[in-house]
Amino acid sequence: MSLLEVAKLRAGYGPVNVLEDLDLVVEQGEIVVILGANGAGKTTTMRAVSGTIPRHGTISFAGDVITKASPEAIVRSGLAQVPQGRGTFPELSVEDNLRAGAFVRRDATVSADIDKWFGVFPRLSERRAQRAGSLSGGEQQMLAIARALMSRPKLLLCDEPSLGLAPLITQELFGIIEQLNRDDGLSVLLVEQNANLAMKIAHRVYLIETGRIVATGTSEALSADDAIRKAYLGF
């Protein structure tokens, strides 16, 4: 049984469908990357999976069908999203943002997890009492990821984590995502414009065009395809 199975997914905004019969799978412990041009349907896919827009088809997560589940119920089931544009609570402190990420939990180890993520993201520890809105772009992205991880997800959805960030910060973030996958077994579904960097950490890649998956395979296999290299990787 796959961790996430998406079949015949259709979703969009108002009367306009962006996704048309989209299929994808994420196995336990995988980093799966979705690549495509602007407007191809990458962000819509993430929003549909996380339940923040209407969708049709079948979405199964950890063996349960979640197609009609609310976003809160989906988070409770173990799926968390880092949305495009970070989406922190700017007026709250860094620490309070992390506590907000644990809103679905009822255990007594939230503070311990905050300390854990401050260890992974030491810049946030240095700014734990600072307003999130006053952080740099890279620090806000780190906070958005750490806040999502506070729900203890089985699958993390990351939508364009490198957007607007300097290359060195982007590489640091991708290194952290790869480390969490390797050391903690965190499964990740990643949308990213920086195709070359994303493919370095991906176990599998999906290429999307006009709301449909047009190719899938390992990074090595897709990189060896001349047409895909020219269209998506800038070679």
N, C-alpha and C positions, 0 to 999 in steps of 0.2 A: 504494500500500500504506500503510495506516494504521500508526502506531507501536504502538498498543495496540488490539486488537479482542477484545471479550468477547461471546460468543454463547451463549445458552441456559444461562447460569450458574446453577447450583444449589449452595447451600452453607448450612451451619448448624452446630449443635452437638449431638452425639449423634444421636438419631433425629429431631430437629426441624429442618426446613429453614426458614431465614430468607429466603433468596433463591429466587425461582421464575422460571426462564427469563429472567434479566436480560441485556439487551444494552446495550453502550455502546462508544464509539469515542473514542480520543484521537489526533488528528493531530499530526505533528511540529510543534513550536513553539507548541502551544496551551496555554492554561490552561483546564482543564475543571473545573467545579464540580458537586458532587453535593449537592443540598439535600433535606431531608426532616425529618419530625418524629423525636423520640426513638423508637428501636425500629423505625424504618422499614427498616433494613438497610444504613445508610451504612458503618459501621465493618466490618460483616461483608463488604461488597463489597471494601473495602481489604485486609482480611486474606486473602480468597480470591485476589485478584490477586497479592498478595505471597507466597502459598504457605504461610501460617502456620496455615491450617485446611483440612480436607478439602474438595474441591470437585469438581463435575462440570460438564460442558459443554465449551466450547472457549475457551481464553485464548491469544491469539497476541501475541507481542511482538517487534517488529523483524523480522517475517517468520517467526519460529519459534514452534511450539506449545509453551507452557510449563505446560500444565494439570497435568502430572504431575511437573514439576520441583521440586526441593527449594528451600527459601528461599535457601540459599547459592548454588545455581546461578542462581536468578533475579537475585540481586544481581550476580553475575558477568556476567550478560547485559546489565546496564545499568539495572536498575530498583531504586530504593531507597525505603524507607518511613520516614517520621517518624511513629511510632505515637501514638495518643491518650495523653495523660499524659506525654509527652516521653521517658521511658525512658532517661535517661542512666545511666552507671555512677557512682553517687554517691561511691564511695570513691576513684575515679581522679581525677587532675588534669584540668583542661580540656584541656591539650595531649595527655595520654594518651588521653582520650576521642576526640579527633580522629584520633590514630594508630590507634585501634581501628576507626574507620570505614573505614580503608584496608586492612583485613585481606585483602581479595580481590585486592589489587594486588601486582605483583611488579616495579614499575618503581622508578627511583631519584629520583623527583620528589615524593615524599610530603612532605618538609619544605618544598618550594616551595609546595605546595598549602596546607599549614598556614599559611604566611605570607600566602597569598592570602586565605584565609577570615578570618584575623585582621584583614586590611585591610577586609573587608566588614563584619565584626562587631567593631569596635574595643573594645567592652566586654569581649569574650572575651580579647583580647590583653592587656588590663590585668590579667586574672585567670588567665593561662595556667598558673600553678603552683598555683592554688587548687583545693581539692576541689570536684568538680561538685555534690555534695550541699549545699554551703554557698552556692551561687548563688541569686539571686532566681528567681522563676518565669519571668519574661521572659528572663533570662539562660540558664536551663536550656533554654528553647524555642529560643533562638538556637543554643545548643550542639547540640541535637538535630538541627536543620536542617543546621548546618555539618558535623556528623559524618556525616550521610547524604550530603552533597555530596562528602565525601572519597572516596567510591567512584567518583566521576566518572559519575554516572548520566545516561542519556538521558531518563529519566522519573522525576520525584520525586513520591511519594505523600505527601500531608500530611493527617493525620487530626485535625481540630479544633485547629489551631495556636493559636487564640485562647482556648482553654479556661482559665478562671481568671486571665486576664491583664487588666491595666488597659487602658482604651481607647487611651491614647496608645502603649503598648507594642504593642498589636495593630495599630494603624495603621502603626507602624514596621516590624513584621514583614511585613505585607502589601506595604508599599512595597519591601522587599528582594526578596520573591518576584517582584513585578512587574518589578523591575529585572533580576533574573537571567534572567527570561523574555525581556525586551526586548534585553538586551546580550549574553547568552550563548546565547540560543536554547533555554534549558532548558524542556522540556515538563513540565507539572504537572497532576496529578489531585488535586483539593482537596475535602475534606469539611469543611463549616463551618456552625455554627449562626448566625453573624452573616451572614444572607443578603444584606443590603444592601451590606455591605462586600465580601463575596466576589464579588457580581455586578458590582461596579465594575471588577474586574480580570479577569473571566472572558471568554473568547472564546465559550464555549458552556456551557450549564447543563443538567443532568439533574435532574428531580424524581422522587423515589422514594417509594413508599407500599407498605407491607407486602411488601417484597421485590421489587417490580416497578417498572420505569420507567413513569411515567404521562404525562410530558411532557418535551420537549427543545426547545432553541432558543437563540437568542442572548439575552443579558441584556435587550436592548431589546425583543425580541418578547415575552418572558415578562413583563416589567414592564408591558407594555401590556395584558395580559390581566387583567381585573378579578377574576376568580375566583382566579387564581394570586396576584395582589397581596394579596388578603384572606387567603388560606390560608397563604401562605409568607412574605410580606414585611411583614405587620403593618399594611397600609394598609386 
